[in-house]
Amino acid sequence: MLKPYRERFEEEPQEKTEALSAQANELLPAFKARFLRKGLMEPLTFVVRAPFEIHPEGEPEQENLWVEVLTWDDEALVGKLVDGATQTTEWRKGAQVEVEQGQINAIAIQRDGEALEDEDMGALLLAEKPM
């Protein structure tokens, strides 16, 4: 029953963290541009991951949380947390947050609730890019 949530509590390997960050840096301009062109009835959900400060034992730590993008201005976006912090109740699922664009360390696109694979997301984002 808890199988879908188990990976949230596992430590992410450093290689995966670096790969997600590199992908975010490479695709972020196309990701943002595609979000800004999104249609009202389009079944795409744009999600970003960023570090949030938590205080589980009084000492500040950072936890990466996923945020569904609602609006995006010049250098910041407003969204709602897709998941809450695992160690504290400071950041709860559904809370509205603001994220600086420079803090984004991973991106994802979901279609009908299912995350697109990396290749599919890259193809979607770069499909309209002029050669």
Number of C-alpha atoms within 10 A of each C-alpha: 5 6 6 7 9 9 10 12 9 8 7 10 8 9 9 10 13 13 13 18 16 14 16 19 15 12 16 19 12 17 22 18 12 16 19 12 8 14 10 7 6 9 11 18 18 20 21 26 23 19 15 17 14 19 14 14 9 7 8 10 12 12 16 18 20 24 29 23 22 15 12 18 11 7 9 15 19 17 22 18 22 18 17 19 21 16 13 12 12 15 20 15 16 14 14 16 15 14 20 14 17 10 13 20 22 23 22 21 24 16 12 11 10 10 16 16 12 14 9 12 18 18 12 16 20 15 11 10 9 5 5
